[in-house]
Amino acid sequence: MSEICKNWTEWLKKNRFAGQTPEMVEQTTRWLEAVRDVILVYAEIKPYDVVLDIGTGTGLLAFKALEMQDCKGKVIFSDKFQDCLDDCKKILDDAGITTGYEMIQCPCEHIALPESTVHKALMRSVLVHIVNKQPAISEVYRVLKPGGKFCAFEPIIRSNTRYWEILDPVYIEKYEDFKKVENELMENPLDSLCNFDESTLKTNLEIAGFSIPEVRVQAVQSKYVVQSNMVKEWFVNPPSPDQPSTRERFLKYFDEQTVDKYMQDVQNYLTGREIQLKSNAVFINATK
Ligand SMILES: C[S@@+](CC[C@H](N)C(=O)[O-])C[C@H]1O[C@@H](n2cnc3c(N)ncnc32)[C@H](O)[C@@H]1O
């Protein structure tokens, strides 16, 4: 696990917002709710459906599904990590909710449920943390009932604006060297974050057995003025508790002094400038 983030609950509650202004935190929260709502509209949850939230984290999807079912069906909170389930359970206990849900701790590559037992499988930003996506997607197919739906969202990190695209080489020492390394990092087939896109996901779904899965690409744009503290956070905050930060990734190629000088150059150049970032994400809507 990372030294600055001990587990997924902490990452979801704190690290993912690092370096954001209160307005940006608010925007991110609204955006997460909007993504959640699209997944749930796709899922068409009915009162007595068995709903499985895979990689539930802090329960973004599961809590809303539970509310939609008015605790009359069964929502299964599942995650590989117990800290996430403990956190969700505490919220349910504090709210006095005792029915309509189950908790299972398991990796999504081996879901601890029998075949054909789930009506709706939901997922948000979980495959992006798994190097080999095929076993996980095939496992979702296995646990779904015939006619059951898999509804998910994943960011396509490979399509993100890269640092070098928003920098001016005149102000950045070793600009070309860092550009080369950044491109190499983003094309690493063993990096779960960027080893996939909409077309590889569609192939994974078809191999699993989903016929004509819908994989809808959404372009996401953001524009804001960079504040000095943001840049350090981009580099030192890990993308998950068990993955290296960008700074740590660069340290595999350059010495500490060179990386820190680059970070300082980037900070000096970007502070006070308005930047525009783009990224793609996908919504999956697939039926068994
Ligand atoms: C970015 S978080 C998303 C959490 C939640 N779905 C949400 O939308 O807020 C990724 C989640 O995937 C879980 N996770 C990571 N690897 C997993 C695996 N192999 N199997 C199941 N869950 C996993 C983590 O514990 C974490 O809760």
The ligand as a Tripos MOL2 file, in Angstrom:
@<TRIPOS>MOLECULE
LIG
   27    29     1     0     0
SMALL
NO_CHARGES

@<TRIPOS>ATOM
      1 C1        -12.1900    3.7050   -7.6260 C.3       1 LIG1
      2 S1        -12.8910    2.6700   -6.4200 S.3       1 LIG1
      3 C2        -14.6050    2.6930   -6.9160 C.3       1 LIG1
      4 C3        -15.5340    2.4560   -5.7630 C.3       1 LIG1
      5 C4        -17.0230    2.5640   -6.0750 C.3       1 LIG1
      6 N1        -17.4150    1.5950   -7.0930 N.3       1 LIG1
      7 C5        -17.3850    3.9630   -6.5200 C.2       1 LIG1
      8 O1        -17.8660    4.1340   -7.6420 O.co2     1 LIG1
      9 O2        -17.2090    4.9120   -5.7400 O.co2     1 LIG1
     10 C6        -12.3740    1.0460   -6.8340 C.3       1 LIG1
     11 C7        -12.9360   -0.0290   -5.9560 C.3       1 LIG1
     12 O3        -12.5930   -1.2910   -6.4980 O.3       1 LIG1
     13 C8        -12.2100   -2.1470   -5.4370 C.3       1 LIG1
     14 N2        -11.3430   -3.1730   -6.0240 N.ar      1 LIG1
     15 C9        -10.0830   -3.0400   -6.4670 C.ar      1 LIG1
     16 N3         -9.6480   -4.1960   -6.9800 N.ar      1 LIG1
     17 C10       -10.6780   -5.0700   -6.8740 C.ar      1 LIG1
     18 C11       -10.8560   -6.4320   -7.2400 C.ar      1 LIG1
     19 N4         -9.8960   -7.1210   -7.8320 N.pl3     1 LIG1
     20 N5        -12.0450   -7.0090   -6.9490 N.ar      1 LIG1
     21 C12       -13.0400   -6.3160   -6.3520 C.ar      1 LIG1
     22 N6        -12.9260   -5.0430   -5.9840 N.ar      1 LIG1
     23 C13       -11.7610   -4.4160   -6.2500 C.ar      1 LIG1
     24 C14       -11.5330   -1.2540   -4.4330 C.3       1 LIG1
     25 O4        -11.5150   -1.8010   -3.1490 O.3       1 LIG1
     26 C15       -12.4050   -0.0070   -4.5300 C.3       1 LIG1
     27 O5        -13.4760   -0.0810   -3.6430 O.3       1 LIG1
@<TRIPOS>BOND
     1     1     2 1
     2     2     3 1
     3     2    10 1
     4     3     4 1
     5     4     5 1
     6     5     6 1
     7     5     7 1
     8     7     8 2
     9     7     9 1
    10    10    11 1
    11    11    12 1
    12    11    26 1
    13    12    13 1
    14    13    14 1
    15    13    24 1
    16    14    15 ar
    17    14    23 ar
    18    15    16 ar
    19    16    17 ar
    20    17    18 ar
    21    17    23 ar
    22    18    19 1
    23    18    20 ar
    24    20    21 ar
    25    21    22 ar
    26    22    23 ar
    27    24    25 1
    28    24    26 1
    29    26    27 1
@<TRIPOS>SUBSTRUCTURE
     1 LIG1         1 GROUP 0 **** ****
